[in-house]
Amino acid sequence: MKVIIFQENLSKKVSFLSRALPTKTPAISSLNNFLFSAKENEIRIFASNLDTTIVSTATGKVFQEGEVLINAKTLISFLSSLAGEKIVIEGDEKKVKIEGGKTKIVLKTENPNDFPVPEEKDLEGGKTTPKGLFEEAMKKVCFAASTDEARGALTGVFFEPEEKGLNVVATDGFRLSLLQKKEKSPAFSSSLIIPAKTVFDICSIAQEEGVEDINIKIIGGGKQIVFSTKETKLYSRLVEGDFPNYKKIIPENKGIKITFNRDELLRAVKIASIFAKDGANIVKLQTGESGLFLYASSPQTGENQTQLEAKIEGEKDLNIAFNFRFLLDFLNSSEEEEVLLQTTGPLSPGVFRSVKKERKAHTSIIAQSGPLPKAGREEDQERAIKQ
């Protein structure tokens, strides 16, 4: 194989392709590489960790068709040292030569046939979805997903179509975030769980390419999803297992209601976090003789108290506690001037809501102490929330 690619274009490609590289030493050594494939005047680059594979087309010129594997870390480091050069890549299954300006490197390589290329049949069709749906999910929902790979369905984002809309949900068992869209998405005719990382990845690809729409198709007997843009395809496994019955977790619309100015509460939580970091990350909302206060303390640092302007409906005697990091995640994701907190008491979860817009609503449920209530009676749902 022999191709020429501009360094700037190649650097951008390998930057987002690196999202699909293994984070641990892979069982298949070829996964440490990018696969370059040159056929019919088209240059495609592959990266994979088996769960996720990204394939993207690079602009360049093909002099000789073929395929080569190039060590990903070495290529990224080499390209970062160049400036605006034309990159010439030439190689076979034993070695590959890469030239940039006056610099040349020669790398040992592996047989490109050892790289697990995804099946590319049955990719025609699919449904088109605005990238904005995934951008909203990334900002308002993904933060609540678990980062522990052992927790199965809780590592993903649940897309659940309803009769007149679409619910997008994530939970790690200690907080839950729900985005309710009031219009249907043709791409989601049935419920599925997409890894939270995949949502971030497809948003980055769409932003890099400047596209507004993403094509989606389910393949592999319903176990894999393919996102397609004008230059890139992202293959991702879907998360298997049952998502907890999140509707059972959401408390009824009753109890104490407190309306805050979002920016004021955000500033207060940031200040309180200075002290809460040494105090199990806990901040407290308490009522006093002169109003409502946000309070945090630390045996090492001291204490902080901020009086908040807020409208309180219901019981005025209030003493509730939250993890400040969970509060920051919700407040940073909200786009409204005001946010509403509802709770039925010091042991029940807090339901934080952004003011509803015409076509969507954003809710975050945060446990005051320990995990959220169980999502239902089914054993797998109970186990998912307990873990």
C-alpha positions as a printed NumPy array, in Angstrom:
array([[  0.   ,   0.   ,   0.   ],
       [  1.128,   3.541,  -0.72 ],
       [ -0.869,   6.704,  -0.011],
       [ -0.363,  10.431,   0.605],
       [ -2.435,  12.259,   3.237],
       [ -2.09 ,  15.822,   4.526],
       [ -0.825,  15.852,   8.103],
       [ -3.585,  18.154,   9.412],
       [ -6.336,  15.911,   8.067],
       [ -4.648,  12.745,   9.316],
       [ -4.055,  14.224,  12.778],
       [ -7.742,  15.094,  13.149],
       [ -8.771,  11.623,  12.056],
       [ -6.513,   9.692,  14.41 ],
       [ -7.466,  12.039,  17.256],
       [-11.1  ,  10.958,  17.371],
       [-10.336,   7.434,  16.132],
       [ -8.184,   7.023,  19.24 ],
       [-11.433,   7.014,  21.262],
       [-11.917,   3.432,  20.083],
       [ -8.449,   2.227,  21.097],
       [ -8.231,  -0.26 ,  24.002],
       [ -7.61 ,   1.288,  27.423],
       [ -6.008,  -1.937,  28.661],
       [ -3.616,  -4.389,  27.014],
       [ -5.834,  -6.204,  24.481],
       [ -5.93 ,  -9.957,  23.973],
       [ -5.597,  -9.305,  20.227],
       [ -2.345,  -7.405,  19.625],
       [ -3.531,  -5.936,  16.316],
       [ -5.969,  -3.724,  18.275],
       [ -2.998,  -1.599,  19.366],
       [ -2.878,  -0.378,  15.768],
       [ -4.791,   1.704,  13.284],
       [ -5.707,  -0.247,  10.162],
       [ -5.159,   1.752,   6.958],
       [ -7.053,   0.453,   3.935],
       [ -6.611,   1.907,   0.431],
       [ -9.041,   0.702,  -2.212],
       [-10.544,   2.334,  -5.305],
       [ -9.046,   5.77 ,  -4.548],
       [-10.495,   5.737,  -1.027],
       [ -8.43 ,   5.751,   2.173],
       [-10.147,   4.406,   5.264],
       [ -8.758,   4.184,   8.79 ],
       [-10.048,   1.734,  11.421],
       [ -9.679,   1.661,  15.211],
       [-11.32 ,  -0.863,  17.528],
       [-11.485,  -2.224,  21.071],
       [-14.056,  -4.874,  20.024],
       [-16.881,  -3.136,  21.925],
       [-16.513,  -0.042,  19.73 ],
       [-15.121,   0.277,  16.216],
       [-14.727,   3.571,  14.361],
       [-14.096,   3.704,  10.603],
       [-13.4  ,   7.032,   8.916],
       [-12.501,   8.159,   5.403],
       [ -9.421,  10.372,   5.023],
       [ -8.742,  12.781,   2.18 ],
       [ -5.645,  11.785,   0.214],
       [ -4.287,  10.073,  -2.881],
       [ -3.886,   6.338,  -3.434],
       [ -0.809,   5.225,  -5.39 ],
       [ -1.028,   1.548,  -4.519],
       [ -3.979,  -0.303,  -3.041],
       [ -3.575,  -2.467,   0.031],
       [ -3.748,  -2.53 ,   3.825],
       [ -1.242,  -1.891,   6.621],
       [ -1.311,  -1.777,  10.41 ],
       [  0.39 ,   1.181,  12.142],
       [  1.002,   1.33 ,  15.88 ],
       [ -1.469,   3.927,  17.148],
       [  0.623,   5.517,  19.91 ],
       [  3.673,   5.843,  17.665],
       [  1.698,   7.421,  14.83 ],
       [ -0.033,   9.933,  17.118],
       [  3.295,  10.961,  18.673],
       [  4.986,  11.269,  15.272],
       [  2.214,  13.407,  13.772],
       [  2.233,  15.761,  16.767],
       [  5.861,  16.626,  15.988],
       [  5.159,  17.68 ,  12.391],
       [  3.712,  20.901,  10.993],
       [  1.652,  20.984,   7.816],
       [  3.527,  18.217,   6.049],
       [  2.33 ,  15.782,   3.418],
       [  2.446,  12.313,   4.945],
       [  3.532,   9.426,   2.724],
       [  2.619,   5.975,   4.045],
       [  4.009,   2.907,   2.312],
       [  4.124,  -0.626,   3.631],
       [  3.092,  -4.263,   3.703],
       [  2.442,  -6.913,   6.35 ],
       [  6.042,  -6.803,   7.653],
       [  7.017,  -3.135,   7.837],
       [  5.643,   0.314,   7.106],
       [  7.507,   3.492,   6.156],
       [  6.073,   6.899,   7.05 ],
       [  7.572,  10.122,   5.684],
       [  6.746,  13.669,   6.703],
       [  8.854,  16.418,   5.151],
       [ 12.491,  15.555,   5.766],
       [ 11.696,  12.991,   8.449],
       [ 11.155,   9.288,   7.896],
       [ 10.322,   6.463,  10.287],
       [ 10.178,   2.739,   9.596],
       [  8.034,   0.56 ,  11.856],
       [  7.672,  -3.155,  12.291],
       [  4.081,  -4.192,  11.84 ],
       [  1.675,  -7.13 ,  11.836],
       [ -0.489,  -8.867,   9.287],
       [ -3.472,  -6.565,   8.559],
       [ -5.68 ,  -9.634,   8.169],
       [ -5.434, -10.063,  11.96 ],
       [ -7.408,  -6.848,  12.536],
       [-11.109,  -7.55 ,  13.296],
       [-12.874,  -5.534,  10.586],
       [-16.639,  -5.233,  11.25 ],
       [-19.229,  -6.666,   8.891],
       [-20.309,  -3.97 ,   6.46 ],
       [-23.274,  -5.663,   4.867],
       [-26.873,  -4.658,   5.563],
       [-25.902,  -1.07 ,   6.421],
       [-28.218,   0.523,   3.878],
       [-31.308,   2.269,   5.163],
       [-31.478,   3.168,   8.806],
       [-33.15 ,   6.199,  10.36 ],
       [-31.9  ,   9.771,  10.5  ],
       [-31.796,  11.586,  13.841],
       [-30.68 ,  15.172,  14.588],
       [-27.37 ,  15.267,  16.433],
       [-29.068,  17.596,  18.932],
       [-30.772,  14.615,  20.583],
       [-27.421,  13.068,  21.467],
       [-25.952,  16.423,  22.481],
       [-28.817,  16.882,  24.944],
       [-28.34 ,  13.337,  26.232],
       [-24.609,  13.971,  26.641],
       [-25.137,  17.166,  28.624],
       [-28.238,  16.357,  30.655],
       [-28.238,  12.58 ,  31.147],
       [-24.852,  10.88 ,  30.674],
       [-23.37 ,  12.266,  33.894],
       [-25.704,  10.006,  35.904],
       [-24.521,   6.764,  34.263],
       [-22.205,   4.47 ,  36.217],
       [-18.54 ,   4.307,  35.212],
       [-18.126,   0.857,  36.769],
       [-18.087,  -1.68 ,  33.918],
       [-19.283,  -4.403,  36.289],
       [-22.639,  -2.669,  36.693],
       [-24.082,  -3.703,  33.353],
       [-27.145,  -1.737,  32.294],
       [-26.289,   1.132,  34.646],
       [-23.28 ,   2.038,  32.462],
       [-25.59 ,   2.949,  29.599],
       [-28.16 ,   5.522,  28.567],
       [-31.681,   4.133,  28.203],
       [-33.664,   5.37 ,  25.195],
       [-37.341,   4.529,  25.663],
       [-39.917,   5.54 ,  23.04 ],
       [-43.397,   6.395,  24.265],
       [-46.656,   7.041,  22.464],
       [-46.02 ,  10.777,  22.149],
       [-42.323,  11.177,  22.783],
       [-39.002,   9.74 ,  23.901],
       [-37.495,   9.325,  27.369],
       [-33.713,   9.332,  27.796],
       [-32.519,   8.071,  31.195],
       [-29.351,   7.17 ,  33.101],
       [-28.742,   6.151,  36.71 ],
       [-25.84 ,   4.877,  38.785],
       [-28.054,   3.849,  41.7  ],
       [-27.37 ,   7.04 ,  43.69 ],
       [-28.854,   9.578,  41.288],
       [-30.973,   9.453,  38.151],
       [-31.315,  11.899,  35.282],
       [-34.313,  11.911,  32.948],
       [-34.831,  13.889,  29.737],
       [-38.393,  13.759,  28.424],
       [-38.782,  14.713,  24.765],
       [-42.284,  15.55 ,  23.614],
       [-41.686,  14.5  ,  20.033],
       [-40.942,  11.032,  18.691],
       [-37.627,  10.005,  17.145],
       [-38.047,   7.619,  14.171],
       [-34.665,   6.04 ,  14.959],
       [-35.986,   4.627,  18.238],
       [-38.91 ,   2.315,  17.566],
       [-38.032,   0.115,  20.551],
       [-36.16 ,   0.562,  23.825],
       [-32.393,   0.132,  23.891],
       [-29.387,   0.924,  26.092],
       [-26.452,   2.718,  24.456],
       [-23.13 ,   2.91 ,  26.353],
       [-22.684,   6.413,  27.78 ],
       [-19.215,   6.611,  26.234],
       [-20.704,   5.939,  22.797],
       [-23.018,   8.943,  23.198],
       [-19.973,  11.139,  23.906],
       [-18.087,   9.642,  20.952],
       [-20.799,  10.198,  18.346],
       [-21.285,  13.789,  19.533],
       [-17.559,  14.458,  19.105],
       [-17.551,  12.948,  15.61 ],
       [-20.609,  14.947,  14.519],
       [-19.077,  18.155,  15.861],
       [-15.734,  17.465,  14.167],
       [-17.408,  16.854,  10.801],
       [-19.918,  19.682,  11.184],
       [-22.944,  17.492,  10.431],
       [-26.453,  18.09 ,  11.761],
       [-27.927,  14.618,  11.232],
       [-26.783,  11.111,  12.131],
       [-28.007,   7.894,  10.516],
       [-28.715,   5.029,  12.916],
       [-29.194,   1.339,  12.234],
       [-29.457,  -1.677,  14.543],
       [-27.564,  -4.749,  13.321],
       [-26.195,  -8.02 ,  14.68 ],
       [-29.559,  -9.375,  15.73 ],
       [-30.287,  -6.31 ,  17.844],
       [-26.978,  -6.422,  19.723],
       [-25.102,  -3.691,  17.861],
       [-25.814,  -0.14 ,  16.696],
       [-24.153,   1.729,  13.823],
       [-23.982,   5.527,  13.676],
       [-23.113,   6.964,  10.253],
       [-22.067,  10.475,   9.243],
       [-20.771,  11.654,   5.879],
       [-17.221,  10.39 ,   6.55 ],
       [-17.426,   8.083,   9.555],
       [-19.145,   4.98 ,  10.882],
       [-19.175,   4.138,  14.586],
       [-20.071,   0.562,  15.512],
       [-20.98 ,   0.017,  19.159],
       [-22.304,  -2.909,  21.118],
       [-25.58 ,  -2.242,  22.876],
       [-25.654,  -2.806,  26.625],
       [-27.395,  -6.069,  27.426],
       [-29.668,  -6.62 ,  30.388],
       [-32.759,  -4.902,  31.754],
       [-32.694,  -1.257,  32.718],
       [-34.217,  -0.584,  36.171],
       [-37.862,   0.455,  36.235],
       [-36.94 ,   4.103,  36.726],
       [-40.559,   5.273,  36.839],
       [-40.933,   3.465,  40.171],
       [-38.025,   5.501,  41.559],
       [-39.567,   8.893,  40.783],
       [-41.459,  10.098,  43.886],
       [-44.979,  11.427,  43.606],
       [-45.393,  15.138,  43.029],
       [-45.915,  16.128,  46.658],
       [-44.067,  17.268,  49.774],
       [-41.83 ,  20.302,  50.191],
       [-41.234,  22.445,  47.09 ],
       [-38.337,  24.901,  46.913],
       [-37.682,  27.125,  43.902],
       [-34.138,  28.473,  43.508],
       [-32.367,  30.799,  41.15 ],
       [-30.076,  28.352,  39.355],
       [-27.008,  30.607,  39.178],
       [-27.26 ,  31.6  ,  42.846],
       [-27.566,  27.99 ,  43.978],
       [-24.69 ,  26.96 ,  41.698],
       [-22.401,  29.605,  43.204],
       [-23.378,  28.574,  46.73 ],
       [-22.691,  24.888,  46.041],
       [-19.285,  25.691,  44.532],
       [-18.303,  27.639,  47.655],
       [-19.646,  24.92 ,  49.953],
       [-17.676,  22.294,  48.028],
       [-14.421,  23.817,  49.337],
       [-15.389,  22.527,  52.777],
       [-17.462,  19.513,  51.736],
       [-14.493,  17.857,  49.994],
       [-13.081,  17.055,  53.426],
       [-16.488,  16.162,  54.845],
       [-17.681,  13.175,  52.771],
       [-18.802,  15.57 ,  49.989],
       [-21.942,  16.44 ,  51.973],
       [-23.722,  19.803,  51.832],
       [-26.903,  20.542,  53.786],
       [-29.955,  22.662,  53.093],
       [-31.309,  23.965,  56.387],
       [-33.918,  26.486,  57.447],
       [-33.125,  28.99 ,  60.161],
       [-34.837,  31.941,  61.781],
       [-33.802,  34.241,  58.946],
       [-34.331,  31.958,  55.957],
       [-32.826,  29.067,  53.987],
       [-29.107,  28.251,  54.182],
       [-26.668,  25.981,  52.381],
       [-24.165,  24.623,  54.873],
       [-20.945,  22.577,  54.695],
       [-18.271,  21.794,  57.264],
       [-14.951,  20.021,  57.598],
       [-12.972,  19.092,  60.725],
       [ -9.785,  20.094,  58.892],
       [-10.895,  23.271,  57.096],
       [-13.791,  24.84 ,  58.954],
       [-17.327,  25.609,  57.862],
       [-19.337,  27.636,  55.37 ],
       [-22.872,  28.994,  55.361],
       [-24.655,  30.81 ,  52.518],
       [-28.132,  32.279,  52.778],
       [-30.264,  31.562,  49.714],
       [-33.179,  33.428,  48.206],
       [-35.822,  30.772,  47.615],
       [-39.565,  30.219,  47.505],
       [-40.595,  27.45 ,  49.915],
       [-43.965,  25.705,  49.687],
       [-44.983,  23.241,  52.377],
       [-43.101,  22.323,  55.559],
       [-40.771,  25.146,  56.621],
       [-38.635,  23.067,  58.988],
       [-36.007,  21.692,  56.622],
       [-32.742,  19.772,  57.104],
       [-31.677,  17.736,  54.065],
       [-28.257,  16.672,  52.778],
       [-26.809,  15.893,  49.341],
       [-23.521,  14.992,  47.698],
       [-22.324,  18.318,  46.294],
       [-20.871,  16.659,  43.185],
       [-24.313,  15.371,  42.222],
       [-25.791,  18.847,  42.695],
       [-23.097,  20.396,  40.503],
       [-23.705,  17.857,  37.746],
       [-27.395,  18.724,  37.62 ],
       [-26.987,  22.498,  37.944],
       [-24.297,  22.615,  35.25 ],
       [-26.568,  20.663,  32.91 ],
       [-29.607,  22.886,  33.449],
       [-30.308,  25.753,  31.05 ],
       [-33.094,  27.391,  33.046],
       [-33.064,  30.475,  35.271],
       [-34.884,  28.601,  38.02 ],
       [-34.762,  25.049,  39.32 ],
       [-37.262,  23.306,  41.569],
       [-36.471,  20.897,  44.41 ],
       [-39.161,  18.577,  45.738],
       [-38.752,  16.162,  48.651],
       [-40.992,  14.471,  51.189],
       [-38.492,  14.497,  54.035],
       [-34.911,  14.114,  55.255],
       [-34.646,  10.453,  54.202],
       [-36.308,  10.61 ,  50.787],
       [-34.588,  11.476,  47.486],
       [-34.588,  15.028,  46.212],
       [-36.262,  15.616,  42.853],
       [-34.632,  18.501,  40.995],
       [-36.389,  19.833,  37.922],
       [-35.563,  22.451,  35.354],
       [-38.524,  24.622,  34.412],
       [-40.372,  22.74 ,  31.711],
       [-40.027,  23.913,  28.15 ],
       [-42.726,  23.359,  25.564],
       [-41.182,  20.256,  23.998],
       [-39.001,  18.769,  26.747],
       [-38.481,  18.411,  30.5  ],
       [-35.345,  17.657,  32.509],
       [-35.449,  15.932,  35.898],
       [-32.651,  14.743,  38.174],
       [-33.281,  12.618,  41.267],
       [-30.554,  12.613,  43.906],
       [-30.489,  10.366,  46.967],
       [-29.846,  12.136,  50.27 ],
       [-27.953,   9.237,  51.845],
       [-27.074,   5.868,  50.307],
       [-28.636,   4.435,  47.155],
       [-31.927,   5.365,  45.556],
       [-35.033,   3.339,  46.466],
       [-35.382,   0.032,  44.666],
       [-36.797,   0.325,  41.18 ],
       [-39.253,  -2.534,  41.422],
       [-39.833,  -6.031,  42.706],
       [-38.029,  -7.858,  39.934],
       [-34.83 ,  -9.435,  41.251],
       [-32.618,  -8.071,  38.501],
       [-33.902,  -4.532,  39.032],
       [-33.359,  -4.748,  42.787],
       [-29.864,  -6.061,  42.27 ],
       [-29.038,  -3.289,  39.775],
       [-29.991,  -0.567,  42.245],
       [-28.252,  -2.233,  45.199],
       [-24.904,  -2.732,  43.461]])
